[in-house]
Amino acid sequence: MPVTLKLIVPASQCGSLIGKGGSKIKEIREITGASIQVASEMLPNSTERAVTLSGSADSITKSIYQICCVMLERRKIN
């Protein structure tokens, strides 16, 4: 049974999450099997964007882990 989950991610992290030419998000989709959509617009009155994950519970869990890894890696660089 498919699950859909929305994450609220700082817009400043979205570039790292998407990657050059969409390479990182494509890699995460391939690793996890989940559908991942990053909103092109920020949420109203916010500096954050919605990331929608869809798929099996297992693929969603793996996606969240991968997204956290990308965000932590970016934090180390800054």
mmCIF file of the N, C-alpha and C atoms, coordinates in Angstrom:
data_MODEL
# 
_entry.id   MODEL 
# 
loop_
_atom_site.group_PDB 
_atom_site.id 
_atom_site.type_symbol 
_atom_site.label_atom_id 
_atom_site.label_alt_id 
_atom_site.label_comp_id 
_atom_site.label_asym_id 
_atom_site.label_entity_id 
_atom_site.label_seq_id 
_atom_site.pdbx_PDB_ins_code 
_atom_site.Cartn_x 
_atom_site.Cartn_y 
_atom_site.Cartn_z 
_atom_site.occupancy 
_atom_site.B_iso_or_equiv 
_atom_site.pdbx_formal_charge 
_atom_site.auth_seq_id 
_atom_site.auth_comp_id 
_atom_site.auth_asym_id 
_atom_site.auth_atom_id 
_atom_site.pdbx_PDB_model_num 
ATOM 1   N N  . MET A 1 1  ? 0.846  -1.190 0.000   1.00 0.00 ? 1  MET A N  1 
ATOM 2   C CA . MET A 1 1  ? 0.000  0.000  0.000   1.00 0.00 ? 1  MET A CA 1 
ATOM 3   C C  . MET A 1 1  ? 0.888  1.249  0.000   1.00 0.00 ? 1  MET A C  1 
ATOM 4   N N  . PRO A 1 2  ? 0.730  2.124  -1.000  1.00 0.00 ? 2  PRO A N  1 
ATOM 5   C CA . PRO A 1 2  ? 1.593  3.310  -1.084  1.00 0.00 ? 2  PRO A CA 1 
ATOM 6   C C  . PRO A 1 2  ? 1.324  4.315  0.040   1.00 0.00 ? 2  PRO A C  1 
ATOM 7   N N  . VAL A 1 3  ? 2.379  4.988  0.418   1.00 0.00 ? 3  VAL A N  1 
ATOM 8   C CA . VAL A 1 3  ? 2.336  6.011  1.462   1.00 0.00 ? 3  VAL A CA 1 
ATOM 9   C C  . VAL A 1 3  ? 2.815  7.314  0.838   1.00 0.00 ? 3  VAL A C  1 
ATOM 10  N N  . THR A 1 4  ? 2.208  8.442  1.211   1.00 0.00 ? 4  THR A N  1 
ATOM 11  C CA . THR A 1 4  ? 2.692  9.754  0.777   1.00 0.00 ? 4  THR A CA 1 
ATOM 12  C C  . THR A 1 4  ? 2.994  10.575 2.020   1.00 0.00 ? 4  THR A C  1 
ATOM 13  N N  . LEU A 1 5  ? 4.155  11.207 2.002   1.00 0.00 ? 5  LEU A N  1 
ATOM 14  C CA . LEU A 1 5  ? 4.610  11.993 3.143   1.00 0.00 ? 5  LEU A CA 1 
ATOM 15  C C  . LEU A 1 5  ? 5.189  13.297 2.624   1.00 0.00 ? 5  LEU A C  1 
ATOM 16  N N  . LYS A 1 6  ? 4.961  14.394 3.336   1.00 0.00 ? 6  LYS A N  1 
ATOM 17  C CA . LYS A 1 6  ? 5.559  15.681 2.965   1.00 0.00 ? 6  LYS A CA 1 
ATOM 18  C C  . LYS A 1 6  ? 6.568  16.085 4.026   1.00 0.00 ? 6  LYS A C  1 
ATOM 19  N N  . LEU A 1 7  ? 7.747  16.459 3.578   1.00 0.00 ? 7  LEU A N  1 
ATOM 20  C CA . LEU A 1 7  ? 8.780  16.991 4.460   1.00 0.00 ? 7  LEU A CA 1 
ATOM 21  C C  . LEU A 1 7  ? 8.906  18.478 4.178   1.00 0.00 ? 7  LEU A C  1 
ATOM 22  N N  . ILE A 1 8  ? 9.184  19.252 5.201   1.00 0.00 ? 8  ILE A N  1 
ATOM 23  C CA . ILE A 1 8  ? 9.429  20.686 5.038   1.00 0.00 ? 8  ILE A CA 1 
ATOM 24  C C  . ILE A 1 8  ? 10.932 20.886 5.177   1.00 0.00 ? 8  ILE A C  1 
ATOM 25  N N  . VAL A 1 9  ? 11.563 21.342 4.106   1.00 0.00 ? 9  VAL A N  1 
ATOM 26  C CA . VAL A 1 9  ? 13.019 21.437 4.038   1.00 0.00 ? 9  VAL A CA 1 
ATOM 27  C C  . VAL A 1 9  ? 13.419 22.894 3.797   1.00 0.00 ? 9  VAL A C  1 
ATOM 28  N N  . PRO A 1 10 ? 14.459 23.385 4.484   1.00 0.00 ? 10 PRO A N  1 
ATOM 29  C CA . PRO A 1 10 ? 14.928 24.750 4.205   1.00 0.00 ? 10 PRO A CA 1 
ATOM 30  C C  . PRO A 1 10 ? 15.288 24.888 2.720   1.00 0.00 ? 10 PRO A C  1 
ATOM 31  N N  . ALA A 1 11 ? 14.839 25.966 2.110   1.00 0.00 ? 11 ALA A N  1 
ATOM 32  C CA . ALA A 1 11 ? 15.118 26.188 0.689   1.00 0.00 ? 11 ALA A CA 1 
ATOM 33  C C  . ALA A 1 11 ? 16.618 26.179 0.415   1.00 0.00 ? 11 ALA A C  1 
ATOM 34  N N  . SER A 1 12 ? 17.412 26.612 1.386   1.00 0.00 ? 12 SER A N  1 
ATOM 35  C CA . SER A 1 12 ? 18.871 26.644 1.221   1.00 0.00 ? 12 SER A CA 1 
ATOM 36  C C  . SER A 1 12 ? 19.463 25.244 1.053   1.00 0.00 ? 12 SER A C  1 
ATOM 37  N N  . GLN A 1 13 ? 18.736 24.217 1.460   1.00 0.00 ? 13 GLN A N  1 
ATOM 38  C CA . GLN A 1 13 ? 19.208 22.832 1.348   1.00 0.00 ? 13 GLN A CA 1 
ATOM 39  C C  . GLN A 1 13 ? 18.756 22.171 0.042   1.00 0.00 ? 13 GLN A C  1 
ATOM 40  N N  . CYS A 1 14 ? 17.792 22.762 -0.629  1.00 0.00 ? 14 CYS A N  1 
ATOM 41  C CA . CYS A 1 14 ? 17.179 22.117 -1.789  1.00 0.00 ? 14 CYS A CA 1 
ATOM 42  C C  . CYS A 1 14 ? 18.143 21.940 -2.958  1.00 0.00 ? 14 CYS A C  1 
ATOM 43  N N  . GLY A 1 15 ? 19.057 22.881 -3.141  1.00 0.00 ? 15 GLY A N  1 
ATOM 44  C CA . GLY A 1 15 ? 20.047 22.741 -4.213  1.00 0.00 ? 15 GLY A CA 1 
ATOM 45  C C  . GLY A 1 15 ? 20.901 21.503 -4.022  1.00 0.00 ? 15 GLY A C  1 
ATOM 46  N N  . SER A 1 16 ? 21.354 21.267 -2.793  1.00 0.00 ? 16 SER A N  1 
ATOM 47  C CA . SER A 1 16 ? 22.153 20.078 -2.485  1.00 0.00 ? 16 SER A CA 1 
ATOM 48  C C  . SER A 1 16 ? 21.328 18.816 -2.664  1.00 0.00 ? 16 SER A C  1 
ATOM 49  N N  . LEU A 1 17 ? 20.073 18.894 -2.280  1.00 0.00 ? 17 LEU A N  1 
ATOM 50  C CA . LEU A 1 17 ? 19.186 17.738 -2.374  1.00 0.00 ? 17 LEU A CA 1 
ATOM 51  C C  . LEU A 1 17 ? 18.902 17.373 -3.831  1.00 0.00 ? 17 LEU A C  1 
ATOM 52  N N  . ILE A 1 18 ? 18.730 18.373 -4.677  1.00 0.00 ? 18 ILE A N  1 
ATOM 53  C CA . ILE A 1 18 ? 18.446 18.129 -6.093  1.00 0.00 ? 18 ILE A CA 1 
ATOM 54  C C  . ILE A 1 18 ? 19.725 17.725 -6.830  1.00 0.00 ? 18 ILE A C  1 
ATOM 55  N N  . GLY A 1 19 ? 20.831 18.407 -6.533  1.00 0.00 ? 19 GLY A N  1 
ATOM 56  C CA . GLY A 1 19 ? 22.102 18.101 -7.190  1.00 0.00 ? 19 GLY A CA 1 
ATOM 57  C C  . GLY A 1 19 ? 22.197 18.743 -8.558  1.00 0.00 ? 19 GLY A C  1 
ATOM 58  N N  . LYS A 1 20 ? 23.396 18.710 -9.113  1.00 0.00 ? 20 LYS A N  1 
ATOM 59  C CA . LYS A 1 20 ? 23.653 19.314 -10.420 1.00 0.00 ? 20 LYS A CA 1 
ATOM 60  C C  . LYS A 1 20 ? 22.843 18.581 -11.493 1.00 0.00 ? 20 LYS A C  1 
ATOM 61  N N  . GLY A 1 21 ? 21.979 19.332 -12.174 1.00 0.00 ? 21 GLY A N  1 
ATOM 62  C CA . GLY A 1 21 ? 21.146 18.733 -13.219 1.00 0.00 ? 21 GLY A CA 1 
ATOM 63  C C  . GLY A 1 21 ? 20.180 17.678 -12.706 1.00 0.00 ? 21 GLY A C  1 
ATOM 64  N N  . GLY A 1 22 ? 19.874 17.723 -11.406 1.00 0.00 ? 22 GLY A N  1 
ATOM 65  C CA . GLY A 1 22 ? 18.951 16.747 -10.825 1.00 0.00 ? 22 GLY A CA 1 
ATOM 66  C C  . GLY A 1 22 ? 19.593 15.416 -10.482 1.00 0.00 ? 22 GLY A C  1 
ATOM 67  N N  . SER A 1 23 ? 20.933 15.372 -10.498 1.00 0.00 ? 23 SER A N  1 
ATOM 68  C CA . SER A 1 23 ? 21.647 14.101 -10.316 1.00 0.00 ? 23 SER A CA 1 
ATOM 69  C C  . SER A 1 23 ? 21.439 13.473 -8.942  1.00 0.00 ? 23 SER A C  1 
ATOM 70  N N  . LYS A 1 24 ? 21.433 14.284 -7.889  1.00 0.00 ? 24 LYS A N  1 
ATOM 71  C CA . LYS A 1 24 ? 21.320 13.731 -6.530  1.00 0.00 ? 24 LYS A CA 1 
ATOM 72  C C  . LYS A 1 24 ? 19.921 13.176 -6.274  1.00 0.00 ? 24 LYS A C  1 
ATOM 73  N N  . ILE A 1 25 ? 18.908 13.923 -6.663  1.00 0.00 ? 25 ILE A N  1 
ATOM 74  C CA . ILE A 1 25 ? 17.535 13.465 -6.432  1.00 0.00 ? 25 ILE A CA 1 
ATOM 75  C C  . ILE A 1 25 ? 17.267 12.201 -7.248  1.00 0.00 ? 25 ILE A C  1 
ATOM 76  N N  . LYS A 1 26 ? 17.836 12.134 -8.447  1.00 0.00 ? 26 LYS A N  1 
ATOM 77  C CA . LYS A 1 26 ? 17.685 10.940 -9.296  1.00 0.00 ? 26 LYS A CA 1 
ATOM 78  C C  . LYS A 1 26 ? 18.338 9.737  -8.618  1.00 0.00 ? 26 LYS A C  1 
ATOM 79  N N  . GLU A 1 27 ? 19.523 9.958  -8.063  1.00 0.00 ? 27 GLU A N  1 
ATOM 80  C CA . GLU A 1 27 ? 20.241 8.890  -7.353  1.00 0.00 ? 27 GLU A CA 1 
ATOM 81  C C  . GLU A 1 27 ? 19.417 8.383  -6.162  1.00 0.00 ? 27 GLU A C  1 
ATOM 82  N N  . ILE A 1 28 ? 18.841 9.308  -5.391  1.00 0.00 ? 28 ILE A N  1 
ATOM 83  C CA . ILE A 1 28 ? 18.031 8.918  -4.230  1.00 0.00 ? 28 ILE A CA 1 
ATOM 84  C C  . ILE A 1 28 ? 16.797 8.139  -4.692  1.00 0.00 ? 28 ILE A C  1 
ATOM 85  N N  . ARG A 1 29 ? 16.165 8.587  -5.781  1.00 0.00 ? 29 ARG A N  1 
ATOM 86  C CA . ARG A 1 29 ? 15.001 7.862  -6.314  1.00 0.00 ? 29 ARG A CA 1 
ATOM 87  C C  . ARG A 1 29 ? 15.386 6.439  -6.703  1.00 0.00 ? 29 ARG A C  1 
ATOM 88  N N  . GLU A 1 30 ? 16.539 6.293  -7.370  1.00 0.00 ? 30 GLU A N  1 
ATOM 89  C CA . GLU A 1 30 ? 16.985 4.971  -7.822  1.00 0.00 ? 30 GLU A CA 1 
ATOM 90  C C  . GLU A 1 30 ? 17.342 4.062  -6.648  1.00 0.00 ? 30 GLU A C  1 
ATOM 91  N N  . ILE A 1 31 ? 18.021 4.606  -5.636  1.00 0.00 ? 31 ILE A N  1 
ATOM 92  C CA . ILE A 1 31 ? 18.424 3.817  -4.460  1.00 0.00 ? 31 ILE A CA 1 
ATOM 93  C C  . ILE A 1 31 ? 17.201 3.342  -3.679  1.00 0.00 ? 31 ILE A C  1 
ATOM 94  N N  . THR A 1 32 ? 16.208 4.225  -3.524  1.00 0.00 ? 32 THR A N  1 
ATOM 95  C CA . THR A 1 32 ? 15.092 3.952  -2.611  1.00 0.00 ? 32 THR A CA 1 
ATOM 96  C C  . THR A 1 32 ? 13.849 3.394  -3.292  1.00 0.00 ? 32 THR A C  1 
ATOM 97  N N  . GLY A 1 33 ? 13.678 3.697  -4.570  1.00 0.00 ? 33 GLY A N  1 
ATOM 98  C CA . GLY A 1 33 ? 12.462 3.287  -5.269  1.00 0.00 ? 33 GLY A CA 1 
ATOM 99  C C  . GLY A 1 33 ? 11.272 4.196  -4.995  1.00 0.00 ? 33 GLY A C  1 
ATOM 100 N N  . ALA A 1 34 ? 11.491 5.279  -4.274  1.00 0.00 ? 34 ALA A N  1 
ATOM 101 C CA . ALA A 1 34 ? 10.403 6.211  -3.949  1.00 0.00 ? 34 ALA A CA 1 
ATOM 102 C C  . ALA A 1 34 ? 10.287 7.288  -5.021  1.00 0.00 ? 34 ALA A C  1 
ATOM 103 N N  . SER A 1 35 ? 9.098  7.846  -5.136  1.00 0.00 ? 35 SER A N  1 
ATOM 104 C CA . SER A 1 35 ? 8.886  9.031  -5.962  1.00 0.00 ? 35 SER A CA 1 
ATOM 105 C C  . SER A 1 35 ? 9.150  10.238 -5.062  1.00 0.00 ? 35 SER A C  1 
ATOM 106 N N  . ILE A 1 36 ? 9.997  11.157 -5.523  1.00 0.00 ? 36 ILE A N  1 
ATOM 107 C CA . ILE A 1 36 ? 10.353 12.330 -4.715  1.00 0.00 ? 36 ILE A CA 1 
ATOM 108 C C  . ILE A 1 36 ? 10.166 13.580 -5.563  1.00 0.00 ? 36 ILE A C  1 
ATOM 109 N N  . GLN A 1 37 ? 9.373  14.514 -5.058  1.00 0.00 ? 37 GLN A N  1 
ATOM 110 C CA . GLN A 1 37 ? 9.139  15.782 -5.744  1.00 0.00 ? 37 GLN A CA 1 
ATOM 111 C C  . GLN A 1 37 ? 9.525  16.930 -4.817  1.00 0.00 ? 37 GLN A C  1 
ATOM 112 N N  . VAL A 1 38 ? 10.370 17.829 -5.312  1.00 0.00 ? 38 VAL A N  1 
ATOM 113 C CA . VAL A 1 38 ? 10.737 19.022 -4.546  1.00 0.00 ? 38 VAL A CA 1 
ATOM 114 C C  . VAL A 1 38 ? 9.949  20.190 -5.136  1.00 0.00 ? 38 VAL A C  1 
ATOM 115 N N  . ALA A 1 39 ? 9.167  20.867 -4.301  1.00 0.00 ? 39 ALA A N  1 
ATOM 116 C CA . ALA A 1 39 ? 8.358  22.002 -4.769  1.00 0.00 ? 39 ALA A CA 1 
ATOM 117 C C  . ALA A 1 39 ? 9.271  23.091 -5.323  1.00 0.00 ? 39 ALA A C  1 
ATOM 118 N N  . SER A 1 40 ? 8.862  23.692 -6.434  1.00 0.00 ? 40 SER A N  1 
ATOM 119 C CA . SER A 1 40 ? 9.682  24.747 -7.040  1.00 0.00 ? 40 SER A CA 1 
ATOM 120 C C  . SER A 1 40 ? 9.516  26.077 -6.311  1.00 0.00 ? 40 SER A C  1 
ATOM 121 N N  . GLU A 1 41 ? 8.402  26.235 -5.616  1.00 0.00 ? 41 GLU A N  1 
ATOM 122 C CA . GLU A 1 41 ? 8.124  27.485 -4.894  1.00 0.00 ? 41 GLU A CA 1 
ATOM 123 C C  . GLU A 1 41 ? 8.272  27.284 -3.390  1.00 0.00 ? 41 GLU A C  1 
ATOM 124 N N  . MET A 1 42 ? 8.690  28.336 -2.709  1.00 0.00 ? 42 MET A N  1 
ATOM 125 C CA . MET A 1 42 ? 8.742  28.287 -1.250  1.00 0.00 ? 42 MET A CA 1 
ATOM 126 C C  . MET A 1 42 ? 7.323  28.313 -0.689  1.00 0.00 ? 42 MET A C  1 
ATOM 127 N N  . LEU A 1 43 ? 7.168  27.783 0.503   1.00 0.00 ? 43 LEU A N  1 
ATOM 128 C CA . LEU A 1 43 ? 5.878  27.839 1.191   1.00 0.00 ? 43 LEU A CA 1 
ATOM 129 C C  . LEU A 1 43 ? 5.565  29.305 1.506   1.00 0.00 ? 43 LEU A C  1 
ATOM 130 N N  . PRO A 1 44 ? 4.278  29.673 1.571   1.00 0.00 ? 44 PRO A N  1 
ATOM 131 C CA . PRO A 1 44 ? 3.919  31.076 1.846   1.00 0.00 ? 44 PRO A CA 1 
ATOM 132 C C  . PRO A 1 44 ? 4.552  31.588 3.141   1.00 0.00 ? 44 PRO A C  1 
ATOM 133 N N  . ASN A 1 45 ? 5.068  32.805 3.098   1.00 0.00 ? 45 ASN A N  1 
ATOM 134 C CA . ASN A 1 45 ? 5.682  33.466 4.262   1.00 0.00 ? 45 ASN A CA 1 
ATOM 135 C C  . ASN A 1 45 ? 6.758  32.607 4.919   1.00 0.00 ? 45 ASN A C  1 
ATOM 136 N N  . SER A 1 46 ? 7.576  31.970 4.101   1.00 0.00 ? 46 SER A N  1 
ATOM 137 C CA . SER A 1 46 ? 8.540  31.010 4.628   1.00 0.00 ? 46 SER A CA 1 
ATOM 138 C C  . SER A 1 46 ? 9.798  30.986 3.766   1.00 0.00 ? 46 SER A C  1 
ATOM 139 N N  . THR A 1 47 ? 10.856 30.392 4.296   1.00 0.00 ? 47 THR A N  1 
ATOM 140 C CA . THR A 1 47 ? 12.077 30.159 3.513   1.00 0.00 ? 47 THR A CA 1 
ATOM 141 C C  . THR A 1 47 ? 12.258 28.652 3.330   1.00 0.00 ? 47 THR A C  1 
ATOM 142 N N  . GLU A 1 48 ? 11.128 27.931 3.348   1.00 0.00 ? 48 GLU A N  1 
ATOM 143 C CA . GLU A 1 48 ? 11.169 26.475 3.228   1.00 0.00 ? 48 GLU A CA 1 
ATOM 144 C C  . GLU A 1 48 ? 10.356 26.003 2.030   1.00 0.00 ? 48 GLU A C  1 
ATOM 145 N N  . ARG A 1 49 ? 10.706 24.790 1.564   1.00 0.00 ? 49 ARG A N  1 
ATOM 146 C CA . ARG A 1 49 ? 9.984  24.172 0.454   1.00 0.00 ? 49 ARG A CA 1 
ATOM 147 C C  . ARG A 1 49 ? 9.498  22.791 0.874   1.00 0.00 ? 49 ARG A C  1 
ATOM 148 N N  . ALA A 1 50 ? 8.399  22.361 0.281   1.00 0.00 ? 50 ALA A N  1 
ATOM 149 C CA . ALA A 1 50 ? 7.859  21.030 0.576   1.00 0.00 ? 50 ALA A CA 1 
ATOM 150 C C  . ALA A 1 50 ? 8.534  19.999 -0.325  1.00 0.00 ? 50 ALA A C  1 
ATOM 151 N N  . VAL A 1 51 ? 8.880  18.865 0.263   1.00 0.00 ? 51 VAL A N  1 
ATOM 152 C CA . VAL A 1 51 ? 9.399  17.719 -0.477  1.00 0.00 ? 51 VAL A CA 1 
ATOM 153 C C  . VAL A 1 51 ? 8.388  16.594 -0.265  1.00 0.00 ? 51 VAL A C  1 
ATOM 154 N N  . THR A 1 52 ? 7.789  16.114 -1.355  1.00 0.00 ? 52 THR A N  1 
ATOM 155 C CA . THR A 1 52 ? 6.772  15.068 -1.265  1.00 0.00 ? 52 THR A CA 1 
ATOM 156 C C  . THR A 1 52 ? 7.382  13.725 -1.628  1.00 0.00 ? 52 THR A C  1 
ATOM 157 N N  . LEU A 1 53 ? 7.235  12.759 -0.725  1.00 0.00 ? 53 LEU A N  1 
ATOM 158 C CA . LEU A 1 53 ? 7.738  11.404 -0.924  1.00 0.00 ? 53 LEU A CA 1 
ATOM 159 C C  . LEU A 1 53 ? 6.545  10.473 -1.089  1.00 0.00 ? 53 LEU A C  1 
ATOM 160 N N  . SER A 1 54 ? 6.598  9.575  -2.075  1.00 0.00 ? 54 SER A N  1 
ATOM 161 C CA . SER A 1 54 ? 5.531  8.587  -2.272  1.00 0.00 ? 54 SER A CA 1 
ATOM 162 C C  . SER A 1 54 ? 6.156  7.236  -2.563  1.00 0.00 ? 54 SER A C  1 
ATOM 163 N N  . GLY A 1 55 ? 5.544  6.191  -2.005  1.00 0.00 ? 55 GLY A N  1 
ATOM 164 C CA . GLY A 1 55 ? 6.027  4.837  -2.256  1.00 0.00 ? 55 GLY A CA 1 
ATOM 165 C C  . GLY A 1 55 ? 5.688  3.925  -1.099  1.00 0.00 ? 55 GLY A C  1 
ATOM 166 N N  . SER A 1 56 ? 6.376  2.796  -1.029  1.00 0.00 ? 56 SER A N  1 
ATOM 167 C CA . SER A 1 56 ? 6.164  1.862  0.077   1.00 0.00 ? 56 SER A CA 1 
ATOM 168 C C  . SER A 1 56 ? 6.739  2.468  1.354   1.00 0.00 ? 56 SER A C  1 
ATOM 169 N N  . ALA A 1 57 ? 6.300  1.956  2.496   1.00 0.00 ? 57 ALA A N  1 
ATOM 170 C CA . ALA A 1 57 ? 6.817  2.452  3.776   1.00 0.00 ? 57 ALA A CA 1 
ATOM 171 C C  . ALA A 1 57 ? 8.336  2.309  3.819   1.00 0.00 ? 57 ALA A C  1 
ATOM 172 N N  . ASP A 1 58 ? 8.854  1.205  3.289   1.00 0.00 ? 58 ASP A N  1 
ATOM 173 C CA . ASP A 1 58 ? 10.299 0.966  3.281   1.00 0.00 ? 58 ASP A CA 1 
ATOM 174 C C  . ASP A 1 58 ? 11.030 1.993  2.410   1.00 0.00 ? 58 ASP A C  1 
ATOM 175 N N  . SER A 1 59 ? 10.486 2.280  1.225   1.00 0.00 ? 59 SER A N  1 
ATOM 176 C CA . SER A 1 59 ? 11.144 3.246  0.330   1.00 0.00 ? 59 SER A CA 1 
ATOM 177 C C  . SER A 1 59 ? 11.102 4.657  0.917   1.00 0.00 ? 59 SER A C  1 
ATOM 178 N N  . ILE A 1 60 ? 10.018 4.993  1.620   1.00 0.00 ? 60 ILE A N  1 
ATOM 179 C CA . ILE A 1 60 ? 9.908  6.309  2.271   1.00 0.00 ? 60 ILE A CA 1 
ATOM 180 C C  . ILE A 1 60 ? 10.960 6.428  3.375   1.00 0.00 ? 60 ILE A C  1 
ATOM 181 N N  . THR A 1 61 ? 11.087 5.374  4.180   1.00 0.00 ? 61 THR A N  1 
ATOM 182 C CA . THR A 1 61 ? 12.077 5.365  5.267   1.00 0.00 ? 61 THR A CA 1 
ATOM 183 C C  . THR A 1 61 ? 13.484 5.547  4.711   1.00 0.00 ? 61 THR A C  1 
ATOM 184 N N  . LYS A 1 62 ? 13.795 4.824  3.642   1.00 0.00 ? 62 LYS A N  1 
ATOM 185 C CA . LYS A 1 62 ? 15.120 4.937  3.013   1.00 0.00 ? 62 LYS A CA 1 
ATOM 186 C C  . LYS A 1 62 ? 15.334 6.341  2.445   1.00 0.00 ? 62 LYS A C  1 
ATOM 187 N N  . SER A 1 63 ? 14.279 6.920  1.867   1.00 0.00 ? 63 SER A N  1 
ATOM 188 C CA . SER A 1 63 ? 14.370 8.274  1.297   1.00 0.00 ? 63 SER A CA 1 
ATOM 189 C C  . SER A 1 63 ? 14.682 9.302  2.372   1.00 0.00 ? 63 SER A C  1 
ATOM 190 N N  . ILE A 1 64 ? 13.979 9.200  3.500   1.00 0.00 ? 64 ILE A N  1 
ATOM 191 C CA . ILE A 1 64 ? 14.211 10.143 4.598   1.00 0.00 ? 64 ILE A CA 1 
ATOM 192 C C  . ILE A 1 64 ? 15.655 10.037 5.073   1.00 0.00 ? 64 ILE A C  1 
ATOM 193 N N  . TYR A 1 65 ? 16.149 8.818  5.197   1.00 0.00 ? 65 TYR A N  1 
ATOM 194 C CA . TYR A 1 65 ? 17.542 8.609  5.611   1.00 0.00 ? 65 TYR A CA 1 
ATOM 195 C C  . TYR A 1 65 ? 18.504 9.274  4.615   1.00 0.00 ? 65 TYR A C  1 
ATOM 196 N N  . GLN A 1 66 ? 18.286 9.049  3.322   1.00 0.00 ? 66 GLN A N  1 
ATOM 197 C CA . GLN A 1 66 ? 19.155 9.622  2.287   1.00 0.00 ? 66 GLN A CA 1 
ATOM 198 C C  . GLN A 1 66 ? 19.109 11.153 2.307   1.00 0.00 ? 66 GLN A C  1 
ATOM 199 N N  . ILE A 1 67 ? 17.914 11.721 2.475   1.00 0.00 ? 67 ILE A N  1 
ATOM 200 C CA . ILE A 1 67 ? 17.761 13.179 2.531   1.00 0.00 ? 67 ILE A CA 1 
ATOM 201 C C  . ILE A 1 67 ? 18.510 13.736 3.742   1.00 0.00 ? 67 ILE A C  1 
ATOM 202 N N  . CYS A 1 68 ? 18.384 13.070 4.883   1.00 0.00 ? 68 CYS A N  1 
ATOM 203 C CA . CYS A 1 68 ? 19.115 13.499 6.090   1.00 0.00 ? 68 CYS A CA 1 
ATOM 204 C C  . CYS A 1 68 ? 20.620 13.457 5.855   1.00 0.00 ? 68 CYS A C  1 
ATOM 205 N N  . CYS A 1 69 ? 21.105 12.416 5.193   1.00 0.00 ? 69 CYS A N  1 
ATOM 206 C CA . CYS A 1 69 ? 22.541 12.305 4.893   1.00 0.00 ? 69 CYS A CA 1 
ATOM 207 C C  . CYS A 1 69 ? 23.016 13.479 4.042   1.00 0.00 ? 69 CYS A C  1 
ATOM 208 N N  . VAL A 1 70 ? 22.238 13.856 3.032   1.00 0.00 ? 70 VAL A N  1 
ATOM 209 C CA . VAL A 1 70 ? 22.588 14.991 2.169   1.00 0.00 ? 70 VAL A CA 1 
ATOM 210 C C  . VAL A 1 70 ? 22.633 16.278 2.992   1.00 0.00 ? 70 VAL A C  1 
ATOM 211 N N  . MET A 1 71 ? 21.637 16.475 3.853   1.00 0.00 ? 71 MET A N  1 
ATOM 212 C CA . MET A 1 71 ? 21.574 17.699 4.661   1.00 0.00 ? 71 MET A CA 1 
ATOM 213 C C  . MET A 1 71 ? 22.727 17.757 5.662   1.00 0.00 ? 71 MET A C  1 
ATOM 214 N N  . LEU A 1 72 ? 23.071 16.635 6.268   1.00 0.00 ? 72 LEU A N  1 
ATOM 215 C CA . LEU A 1 72 ? 24.191 16.605 7.218   1.00 0.00 ? 72 LEU A CA 1 
ATOM 216 C C  . LEU A 1 72 ? 25.517 16.835 6.506   1.00 0.00 ? 72 LEU A C  1 
ATOM 217 N N  . GLU A 1 73 ? 25.666 16.287 5.317   1.00 0.00 ? 73 GLU A N  1 
ATOM 218 C CA . GLU A 1 73 ? 26.892 16.467 4.533   1.00 0.00 ? 73 GLU A CA 1 
ATOM 219 C C  . GLU A 1 73 ? 27.077 17.940 4.185   1.00 0.00 ? 73 GLU A C  1 
ATOM 220 N N  . ARG A 1 74 ? 25.988 18.605 3.794   1.00 0.00 ? 74 ARG A N  1 
ATOM 221 C CA . ARG A 1 74 ? 26.048 20.031 3.445   1.00 0.00 ? 74 ARG A CA 1 
ATOM 222 C C  . ARG A 1 74 ? 26.427 20.848 4.674   1.00 0.00 ? 74 ARG A C  1 
ATOM 223 N N  . ARG A 1 75 ? 25.915 20.464 5.842   1.00 0.00 ? 75 ARG A N  1 
ATOM 224 C CA . ARG A 1 75 ? 26.210 21.181 7.078   1.00 0.00 ? 75 ARG A CA 1 
ATOM 225 C C  . ARG A 1 75 ? 27.701 21.093 7.412   1.00 0.00 ? 75 ARG A C  1 
ATOM 226 N N  . LYS A 1 76 ? 28.318 19.940 7.146   1.00 0.00 ? 76 LYS A N  1 
ATOM 227 C CA . LYS A 1 76 ? 29.755 19.754 7.409   1.00 0.00 ? 76 LYS A CA 1 
ATOM 228 C C  . LYS A 1 76 ? 30.596 20.675 6.530   1.00 0.00 ? 76 LYS A C  1 
ATOM 229 N N  . ILE A 1 77 ? 30.145 20.867 5.278   1.00 0.00 ? 77 ILE A N  1 
ATOM 230 C CA . ILE A 1 77 ? 30.885 21.701 4.320   1.00 0.00 ? 77 ILE A CA 1 
ATOM 231 C C  . ILE A 1 77 ? 30.860 23.159 4.752   1.00 0.00 ? 77 ILE A C  1 
ATOM 232 N N  . ASN A 1 78 ? 29.704 23.624 5.265   1.00 0.00 ? 78 ASN A N  1 
ATOM 233 C CA . ASN A 1 78 ? 29.560 25.047 5.641   1.00 0.00 ? 78 ASN A CA 1 
ATOM 234 C C  . ASN A 1 78 ? 30.272 25.362 6.900   1.00 0.00 ? 78 ASN A C  1 
# 
